[in-house]
Amino acid sequence: MKNTIIALFCFATLGIVTTSATLDRSIATTNYAAEQGIQFTEGSFNDILKKAKKEKKNIFLDAYASWCGPCKMLKRDVFPQAQVGEFFNKNFINVAMDMEKGEGIQLSQKFKITAYPTLLFINDKGEVIGSALGYHSADKLIQVAKPFVK
């Protein structure tokens, strides 16, 4: 009886340790994927404009809403991809902004956003120079963005 209880305890402990190690590996992989994908800059839009001017880059603005399914798919499936991150991080100041909260509300009105996701390409003066609407695969998103590289 004592040996059975000890054996069950060992198996339970082994299961917890294995599950914990799997979760740690899963989190590390997720973080690694995010590091390879698009790196989004945070801050006020005015600060983003200053950064774009200083780095001589245009701005890529992912204008999203928290409830938007295609927005979530872009965030989950496309933005973390290494090829997308490599292209966008090199060529743009990247910003993701919920257009129904904070400064996003005013920017949504300024840029006349009527649907989500709206992907905007903005120069360092704050002028929209291009846009795309909806979900795009990684290859398509890069093709859409190429004309707006400085």
Secondary structure, 3 states (H helix, E strand, C coil): CHHHHHHHHHHHHHHHHHHHHHHHHHHHHHHHHHHHCCCECCCCHHHHHHHHHHHCCEEEEEEECCCCHHHHHHHHHHCCCHHHHHHHHHHEEEEEEECCCCHHHHHHHHCCCCCCCEEEEECCCCCEEEEEECCCCHHHHHHHHHHHCC
